[in-house]
Amino acid sequence: MLAWRVSISLHAAFFIVALEEALDSYDKPTIFNSDEGSQFTSTAFTAVLHREKIAISMEGKGVPA
């Protein structure tokens, strides 16, 4: 885990902020692994991963990554 935040919602924008914070603070990973939650499969979130050329790996929805 490179960045974290606490929220009562699953809005993608909230998760994008944490992702971009991690990308600004640490070396860029080659793979981002998560479950298939809507926040991680959203167009906006995956666009950041594509822009940064980070491969996407997803486990089943609700399965811990």
N, C-alpha and C positions, 0 to 999 in steps of 0.2 A: 504494500500500500504506500503510495507516494503522496497522496493528498486526500483529505476527507472533509466532509461537512455534515451537519445534522439538519434534516428537514422533515416536515410532516407531509411533503408532497413528492411526487415522482416526476415533476416537470423536467424535461430534458435540459432546459437552460441552466438549471441548478447544477446538474452533473457536468455540463460543459465547462462551467466556471472551475470546478474542481479539476477536470481533465487539463484545462489550459494552465492552471496553476502548477500542476505536476510537470507539464511539458516545459514550462518556464524555469522550473527549479532543478530538474534532473535531466540526465541524458535521455534522449528519446528511445522508447522501447521499439523492438521490431514487431512485437505482437501485443495486442490488447485482448485479454480474456475476461469474459463476463458471462452472466446468464442471459437469457433472452428477454429480459424485462423491457418494457416499452421505452424506458428512458435510454437504454443502450441500443435499441434497434431503431430509434427515431432517425429521420432523415438528417436532422441538424447535428446529432451526435456523431453518426457515422460519417458525415461530411468532414468533420474535423479530423477523424482518423484517416480518411482518404487523402485529405489535403496534406497531412503530415506523413503520408505513405507508411502508415502503421497497419500491419495485417490484423484482421479481425477474427477472433476465435470465440465461439459462443457455445455454452453448455445448454441443456434444456431449461426452459423457463422454471425459475424457482430452485434450480440446482446450484449449490455453492460453487463458485469458480475456483 
